[in-house]
Amino acid sequence: MRGIVGWGVHLPHRRLDRSQIAAVAGGGGGKGTRTVASYDEDSTTMAVAAARAALRGVDEPVRGLWLATTSPPYVDKSNATAVHAALRLDRSVPAFDAAGSVRSTVGALFAAIAGRCGVVVAASDVRVGRPGGPDESAGADAAAAVLLGDGDHAPVLAEVVGVGSATEEFLDRWRVPGDPASRVWEERFGETKYVPLGLEALKVALGQAAVEADAVDALVIAGLHERACSSVATKSGVATERIVDRLAATVGNPGAAQPLLLLAAALEKAKPGQTIVLLVLSDGADAVVLRTTDALASYQPASPVESQIATGSPVSYGRYLAWRGMLPVEPPRRPEPARPSASAAGRSGDWKFGLSTAQGVLAEQRGTVTTFTVDKLAYSPSPPVVFAVVDFDDGERLPVEVTDVDADEVQIGMRVEMTFRRLFTADGIANYFWKARPLREDR
């Protein structure tokens, strides 16, 4: 039995109110909110958060890692290896990137289904659009991950019972390397291509699973072409009330992360013995049919999607533009940091990426703020910097930066947990390390 034995989701703490956009950009925006990765987050750090949640409490040895994204911090260098290091996986565990389009997520998922058990598939994206454009308001930043297994170590929660694909070359959406935003062909053209491909892939997968469309309990349709997704839902034969909410009003569309994010949301509401179908429209169509097992009833996901949606703090549109490099602002009047040393990082990998000490792994510890300072002079892409001394529950003490918090929120006695973040980028090199963030109810 091959299927999902664990899953995890990461929604950034910051939210952009779309109604702010038009006043600044002169158009665009709309209703609702979208999730926004902080200045110290990227597709790698969010993938770490989602994968940590997927692995938490699951007794399944990891034997492989895939990272799917359309917004990799590096090209000509693997990004999955940083996720591998932050998860403290054994060096014998391979880690691979799957990049280029939303379909990369399904490619990684299919590879995990067909390959060895104990494979983590993490999908993460930072979606950027031109100011005032539809991609900016409809996009989102998020990550999600699933862990595949055979049930030998951890119980299978949702068994894979059918897959289907339909591939065709056509020009719908594209982005030239180096461009910050995508370009899209006429919307009607993409719809004429995606709808028959989606229905074909769905038919193949349901046939392999010996399931009729009207017996599907939850249909997840993911993709960046909204009209095509809606048309496929209408023509799928699945009842309208069984189409999984695409979270457009509260999260937005996080690209490569959307398929696993919506699948996680469906699994969190599912009951044992139900049929869930994931259908992804991207450069073709791919479908996966899953049947939930009795083990699902006792599974407690770390940081459920609904609870993460319910929390979060606003970010102004101006600050969002500055974080994305769309609005040049006055830099900190301090010397910029020097680029990280490859040799120094290589010598201290266990500490830098895994936050491991001789006494244990601080990354998995929670702690309490003993004292703190708000520094308005230190170099930061988003001042001021909140720096705290944290006493961990195992007795260790560490001075560390605090993130996902406003300066007036910090207080002595605040409970925190560790999160993998980007300190800064210099000479194109991302300097990753760990920060503390408030321990909120959703965590």
Buried (B, 14 or more C-beta within 10 A) or exposed (E): BBBBBBBBBBBBBBBBBBBBBBEBBEEBBBEBBBBBBBBBBBBBBBBBBBBBBBBBEBEBEBBBBBBBBBBBBBEEEBBBBBBBBBBBBEEEBBBBBBBBBBBBBBBBBBBBBEBEBBBBBBBBBBBBBBBBBBBBBBBBBBBBBBBBBBBEEBBBBBBBBBBBBBEEEEEBBEBEEEEEBBEBEEEEEBBEBBBBBBBBBBBBBBEBBEBEBEBBBBBBBBBBBBEBBBBBBEBBBBEEEBBBEBBBBBBBBBBBBBBBBBBBBBBBBBEBEBBBBBBBBBBBBBBBBBBBBEBBEEBEBBBBBEBBBEBBEEBEBEBBBBBBEBBEEEEBEEEEEEEBEEEEBEEEEEBBBBBBBEEBBBBBBBBBBBEBEBBEEBBBBBBBBBBBBBBBEBEBEBEBBBBBBEBEEBEEEBBBBBBBBBBBBEEEBBBBBBBBBBBBEBB
